[in-house]
Amino acid sequence: MTEILPFSLSLDKEDKKDSGVEKGFLLFENTSEVIRAEELLKKEGFPVKVKAPPPEVRQGCDMVIEIPLMLKLEILRFLEEHRVSPLSLVPVKDPLLEPVDMCRVKDFGDYLMIHVANMKITVDKKTKVIVNISGGGCPDVPFLASIMLGKPLDQAPEPRAFGHTLCGYTLQLALEEAKKRCLPL
């Protein structure tokens, strides 16, 4: 990690409930590093989330990992042990800038569309079947669509099992959100 930036950011709406916990963003060079760091940190039990940063703090790729600042040293040490190096850490403190929410949901009555970054997945709410996948520009999108379309949410293959592109990653997030919203607990 090269530096700590002096920016202050506000928490998004989802995180205002834990506004007593100071947060920070880890910025990375590329999407593969974000995906690997998130996977390692979650597997170790760290409470982290992937976010889209405001343009003023963006470095490298268009995603960051939000961490609790009180675990900063432990997280950075853990990442260093696993040879994953963030470019920098941005503290999230004051309400000066809003991070961008990567997930949007649109209800079309019979259908629910989950839009994460540039990827969209649409589900028939009655049958829970994936009826459309669109967006992105990565070479794996047509393949992922071909293996997921027409499948019920609980039987659809997970995009993360087939690649590590930004489109595959965000399609995975869209699938997870669709499952949360459409499948019983």
C-alpha positions in Angstrom: 0.0 0.0 0.0 1.5 3.3 -1.0 -0.4 6.0 0.8 -3.4 7.1 2.9 -5.5 9.7 1.1 -7.0 12.6 3.1 -10.5 12.4 1.6 -13.6 12.2 3.8 -16.7 10.4 2.5 -20.2 9.7 3.9 -21.7 6.3 4.4 -24.4 5.1 1.9 -28.0 4.7 3.0 -27.6 0.9 3.7 -24.8 1.6 6.2 -26.2 4.5 8.1 -27.6 2.0 10.6 -23.9 1.3 11.7 -22.9 4.9 11.3 -21.1 4.6 14.7 -18.5 2.5 13.0 -15.9 4.4 11.1 -15.3 2.9 7.6 -12.6 3.2 5.0 -12.2 2.2 1.3 -9.3 0.0 0.1 -8.5 1.0 -3.5 -6.9 -1.5 -5.9 -5.2 -1.4 -9.2 -7.6 -3.9 -11.0 -10.8 -5.9 -10.6 -9.0 -9.2 -10.1 -7.3 -7.8 -7.0 -10.6 -6.6 -5.6 -12.2 -10.0 -6.2 -9.3 -11.8 -4.6 -9.1 -9.5 -1.6 -12.9 -9.7 -1.0 -12.8 -13.5 -1.2 -9.9 -13.8 1.2 -11.3 -11.3 3.7 -14.8 -12.8 3.7 -13.4 -16.3 4.1 -11.4 -15.0 7.1 -14.6 -13.5 8.6 -13.9 -9.8 8.1 -17.0 -7.6 7.6 -16.3 -6.2 4.2 -18.3 -4.9 1.2 -17.5 -4.1 -2.3 -18.6 -0.6 -3.4 -18.2 1.8 -6.3 -16.3 4.9 -5.1 -17.1 8.4 -6.1 -15.0 9.6 -9.0 -13.0 12.0 -6.8 -11.3 9.1 -5.0 -11.2 6.5 -7.8 -7.8 4.9 -8.5 -7.1 1.8 -10.6 -10.4 0.0 -11.0 -14.0 1.1 -10.5 -14.6 -0.9 -7.3 -13.3 -0.6 -3.7 -13.6 -2.7 -0.6 -15.2 -1.0 2.4 -13.7 -2.0 5.7 -14.2 -1.0 9.4 -11.3 1.3 10.2 -10.9 -0.2 13.7 -9.7 -3.4 11.8 -7.5 -1.5 9.4 -4.1 -2.8 10.7 -5.4 -6.4 11.0 -6.9 -6.3 7.5 -3.8 -4.8 5.9 -1.5 -7.3 7.6 -3.7 -10.2 6.5 -3.7 -8.9 2.9 0.1 -8.4 3.0 0.5 -12.1 4.1 -1.6 -13.1 1.1 0.4 -10.9 -1.3 -2.6 -8.6 -2.1 -1.6 -4.9 -2.0 -4.2 -2.1 -2.1 -3.0 1.1 -3.7 -4.3 3.2 -0.8 -6.8 3.5 2.0 -9.5 6.3 2.0 -11.1 7.1 5.4 -14.9 7.5 5.3 -15.8 10.2 7.8 -17.6 13.4 6.9 -20.7 13.8 4.6 -18.8 15.4 1.8 -19.2 12.8 -1.0 -21.6 9.9 -1.5 -20.3 6.5 -2.6 -22.2 5.1 -5.6 -24.5 2.1 -4.9 -23.7 -0.6 -7.3 -27.1 -2.4 -7.1 -30.4 -1.1 -8.3 -33.7 -3.0 -8.4 -36.6 -2.4 -10.8 -39.9 -4.1 -10.3 -41.9 -4.6 -13.6 -44.9 -6.3 -12.0 -44.4 -9.9 -13.1 -40.6 -9.5 -13.4 -37.8 -8.2 -11.2 -34.6 -6.7 -12.7 -31.5 -6.5 -10.7 -28.9 -4.1 -12.1 -25.4 -4.2 -10.7 -22.8 -2.0 -12.4 -23.4 -2.7 -16.1 -24.9 -6.2 -15.7 -28.6 -6.9 -15.4 -30.5 -10.1 -14.6 -34.3 -10.3 -14.9 -36.4 -12.9 -13.1 -40.0 -14.0 -13.5 -41.3 -13.4 -9.9 -43.8 -16.3 -10.1 -41.6 -19.1 -11.5 -38.3 -17.7 -10.2 -36.8 -18.4 -13.6 -34.1 -16.2 -15.1 -35.6 -14.7 -18.3 -32.9 -12.2 -19.3 -29.3 -11.3 -18.8 -27.9 -8.3 -20.4 -25.2 -5.6 -20.2 -21.4 -5.6 -19.8 -18.8 -5.8 -22.5 -16.7 -8.7 -21.3 -16.2 -11.7 -23.5 -17.7 -14.2 -21.0 -21.2 -12.5 -21.0 -22.7 -14.5 -23.9 -21.4 -17.8 -22.3 -22.7 -16.9 -18.8 -26.1 -15.9 -20.3 -26.3 -19.2 -22.2 -25.8 -21.3 -19.1 -28.1 -19.3 -16.8 -31.1 -18.3 -19.0 -34.2 -20.4 -18.4 -32.9 -21.8 -15.1 -34.6 -21.3 -11.8 -32.6 -19.1 -9.4 -31.9 -22.0 -7.1 -30.5 -24.1 -9.9 -28.6 -21.4 -11.9 -24.8 -21.9 -12.1 -22.9 -19.2 -10.3 -20.9 -16.8 -12.6 -17.9 -16.8 -10.2 -17.3 -20.4 -11.0 -16.6 -19.6 -14.6 -14.3 -16.6 -14.7 -12.9 -13.5 -13.1 -14.0 -10.6 -15.3 -15.8 -7.5 -13.9 -19.0 -8.6 -15.8 -18.9 -12.1 -14.3 -18.3 -10.6 -10.8 -21.2 -8.1 -11.0 -23.5 -10.7 -12.6 -22.7 -12.9 -9.5 -23.7 -10.0 -7.2 -26.9 -9.5 -9.3 -27.7 -13.3 -8.9 -27.2 -13.1 -5.2 -29.5 -10.1 -4.8 -32.1 -11.8 -7.0 -32.0 -14.9 -4.7 -32.3 -12.7 -1.6 -35.4 -11.0 -3.0 -37.1 -13.9 -4.7 -36.4 -17.1 -2.8 -37.8 -17.9 0.6 -35.3 -18.1 3.5 
